[in-house]
Amino acid sequence: MEETITERKDGRDDSNEDERTIFNLKQLFGKIGKIECIRLRSCIPVNPKLPQRLVIIKKAESTHVNAYIRFVSKESVDKALELNGTQMQEHHLFVDRCIKRRQYDKKRAVFLGNLAFDIGEEEIYAHFTDCGEIDRIRVVRDRHNYIGKGFGFVVFKARIIFSWFSIEAERQFIEKSKNQSNKNREEK
């Protein structure tokens, strides 16, 4: 019998744990290999005063979540890396190995400054997808409330030579995101 992530090794029964489990990730990555565990981290609460555990249970978060999937075999990790950039439920997945520090080719990375604090990765993805295939996007966020710090990075799969037009398009995107953020604050 295949062990699921809701079966506990210590024998405790948590009957409502299925309601709090992301089965879509298990379905997608379970095709690759047997999953030992899935952990959800960095759930951004709509209300920053909510505890992170309650945010996950009540699904009171925005669209940004980090999930750590541990496979039983090392070979499954290599297959999982091939899913980088795939789309699931209208969101792009960025799949990477869990290592301490990653070094990227600086000629593939673009620094984004002066971003709106509430900007999401999907907005950035939609804007930069015409510039080339995107390897990953990182919006740097505060570790306590997960609100953006106003800067981030886009890493492309191949080296990109940006023309003046591309830089101007990036500037317009940043201005647009800041204006949208200001409108959202005024509405609240």
Secondary structure as a PSIPRED ss2 file (coil, helix, strand):
# PSIPRED VFORMAT (PSIPRED V4.0)

   1 M C   1.000  0.000  0.000
   2 E C   1.000  0.000  0.000
   3 E C   1.000  0.000  0.000
   4 T C   1.000  0.000  0.000
   5 I C   1.000  0.000  0.000
   6 T C   1.000  0.000  0.000
   7 E C   1.000  0.000  0.000
   8 R C   1.000  0.000  0.000
   9 K C   1.000  0.000  0.000
  10 D C   1.000  0.000  0.000
  11 G C   1.000  0.000  0.000
  12 R C   1.000  0.000  0.000
  13 D C   1.000  0.000  0.000
  14 D C   1.000  0.000  0.000
  15 S C   1.000  0.000  0.000
  16 N C   1.000  0.000  0.000
  17 E H   0.000  1.000  0.000
  18 D H   0.000  1.000  0.000
  19 E H   0.000  1.000  0.000
  20 R H   0.000  1.000  0.000
  21 T C   1.000  0.000  0.000
  22 I C   1.000  0.000  0.000
  23 F H   0.000  1.000  0.000
  24 N H   0.000  1.000  0.000
  25 L H   0.000  1.000  0.000
  26 K H   0.000  1.000  0.000
  27 Q H   0.000  1.000  0.000
  28 L H   0.000  1.000  0.000
  29 F H   0.000  1.000  0.000
  30 G H   0.000  1.000  0.000
  31 K C   1.000  0.000  0.000
  32 I C   1.000  0.000  0.000
  33 G C   1.000  0.000  0.000
  34 K C   1.000  0.000  0.000
  35 I E   0.000  0.000  1.000
  36 E E   0.000  0.000  1.000
  37 C E   0.000  0.000  1.000
  38 I E   0.000  0.000  1.000
  39 R E   0.000  0.000  1.000
  40 L E   0.000  0.000  1.000
  41 R E   0.000  0.000  1.000
  42 S C   1.000  0.000  0.000
  43 C C   1.000  0.000  0.000
  44 I C   1.000  0.000  0.000
  45 P E   0.000  0.000  1.000
  46 V C   1.000  0.000  0.000
  47 N C   1.000  0.000  0.000
  48 P C   1.000  0.000  0.000
  49 K C   1.000  0.000  0.000
  50 L C   1.000  0.000  0.000
  51 P C   1.000  0.000  0.000
  52 Q H   0.000  1.000  0.000
  53 R H   0.000  1.000  0.000
  54 L H   0.000  1.000  0.000
  55 V H   0.000  1.000  0.000
  56 I H   0.000  1.000  0.000
  57 I H   0.000  1.000  0.000
  58 K H   0.000  1.000  0.000
  59 K C   1.000  0.000  0.000
  60 A C   1.000  0.000  0.000
  61 E E   0.000  0.000  1.000
  62 S C   1.000  0.000  0.000
  63 T C   1.000  0.000  0.000
  64 H C   1.000  0.000  0.000
  65 V C   1.000  0.000  0.000
  66 N E   0.000  0.000  1.000
  67 A E   0.000  0.000  1.000
  68 Y E   0.000  0.000  1.000
  69 I E   0.000  0.000  1.000
  70 R E   0.000  0.000  1.000
  71 F E   0.000  0.000  1.000
  72 V C   1.000  0.000  0.000
  73 S C   1.000  0.000  0.000
  74 K H   0.000  1.000  0.000
  75 E H   0.000  1.000  0.000
  76 S H   0.000  1.000  0.000
  77 V H   0.000  1.000  0.000
  78 D H   0.000  1.000  0.000
  79 K H   0.000  1.000  0.000
  80 A H   0.000  1.000  0.000
  81 L H   0.000  1.000  0.000
  82 E C   1.000  0.000  0.000
  83 L C   1.000  0.000  0.000
  84 N C   1.000  0.000  0.000
  85 G C   1.000  0.000  0.000
  86 T C   1.000  0.000  0.000
  87 Q E   0.000  0.000  1.000
  88 M E   0.000  0.000  1.000
  89 Q C   1.000  0.000  0.000
  90 E C   1.000  0.000  0.000
  91 H E   0.000  0.000  1.000
  92 H E   0.000  0.000  1.000
  93 L C   1.000  0.000  0.000
  94 F C   1.000  0.000  0.000
  95 V C   1.000  0.000  0.000
  96 D C   1.000  0.000  0.000
  97 R C   1.000  0.000  0.000
  98 C C   1.000  0.000  0.000
  99 I C   1.000  0.000  0.000
 100 K C   1.000  0.000  0.000
 101 R C   1.000  0.000  0.000
 102 R C   1.000  0.000  0.000
 103 Q C   1.000  0.000  0.000
 104 Y C   1.000  0.000  0.000
 105 D C   1.000  0.000  0.000
 106 K C   1.000  0.000  0.000
 107 K C   1.000  0.000  0.000
 108 R C   1.000  0.000  0.000
 109 A E   0.000  0.000  1.000
 110 V E   0.000  0.000  1.000
 111 F E   0.000  0.000  1.000
 112 L E   0.000  0.000  1.000
 113 G C   1.000  0.000  0.000
 114 N C   1.000  0.000  0.000
 115 L C   1.000  0.000  0.000
 116 A C   1.000  0.000  0.000
 117 F C   1.000  0.000  0.000
 118 D C   1.000  0.000  0.000
 119 I C   1.000  0.000  0.000
 120 G C   1.000  0.000  0.000
 121 E H   0.000  1.000  0.000
 122 E H   0.000  1.000  0.000
 123 E H   0.000  1.000  0.000
 124 I H   0.000  1.000  0.000
 125 Y H   0.000  1.000  0.000
 126 A H   0.000  1.000  0.000
 127 H H   0.000  1.000  0.000
 128 F H   0.000  1.000  0.000
 129 T H   0.000  1.000  0.000
 130 D H   0.000  1.000  0.000
 131 C H   0.000  1.000  0.000
 132 G C   1.000  0.000  0.000
 133 E C   1.000  0.000  0.000
 134 I E   0.000  0.000  1.000
 135 D E   0.000  0.000  1.000
 136 R E   0.000  0.000  1.000
 137 I E   0.000  0.000  1.000
 138 R E   0.000  0.000  1.000
 139 V E   0.000  0.000  1.000
 140 V E   0.000  0.000  1.000
 141 R E   0.000  0.000  1.000
 142 D C   1.000  0.000  0.000
 143 R C   1.000  0.000  0.000
 144 H C   1.000  0.000  0.000
 145 N C   1.000  0.000  0.000
 146 Y C   1.000  0.000  0.000
 147 I C   1.000  0.000  0.000
 148 G E   0.000  0.000  1.000
 149 K E   0.000  0.000  1.000
 150 G E   0.000  0.000  1.000
 151 F E   0.000  0.000  1.000
 152 G E   0.000  0.000  1.000
 153 F E   0.000  0.000  1.000
 154 V E   0.000  0.000  1.000
 155 V E   0.000  0.000  1.000
 156 F E   0.000  0.000  1.000
 157 K C   1.000  0.000  0.000
 158 A C   1.000  0.000  0.000
 159 R C   1.000  0.000  0.000
 160 I C   1.000  0.000  0.000
 161 I C   1.000  0.000  0.000
 162 F C   1.000  0.000  0.000
 163 S C   1.000  0.000  0.000
 164 W H   0.000  1.000  0.000
 165 F H   0.000  1.000  0.000
 166 S H   0.000  1.000  0.000
 167 I H   0.000  1.000  0.000
 168 E H   0.000  1.000  0.000
 169 A H   0.000  1.000  0.000
 170 E H   0.000  1.000  0.000
 171 R H   0.000  1.000  0.000
 172 Q H   0.000  1.000  0.000
 173 F H   0.000  1.000  0.000
 174 I H   0.000  1.000  0.000
 175 E H   0.000  1.000  0.000
 176 K H   0.000  1.000  0.000
 177 S H   0.000  1.000  0.000
 178 K H   0.000  1.000  0.000
 179 N H   0.000  1.000  0.000
 180 Q H   0.000  1.000  0.000
 181 S H   0.000  1.000  0.000
 182 N H   0.000  1.000  0.000
 183 K H   0.000  1.000  0.000
 184 N H   0.000  1.000  0.000
 185 R H   0.000  1.000  0.000
 186 E H   0.000  1.000  0.000
 187 E H   0.000  1.000  0.000
 188 K C   1.000  0.000  0.000
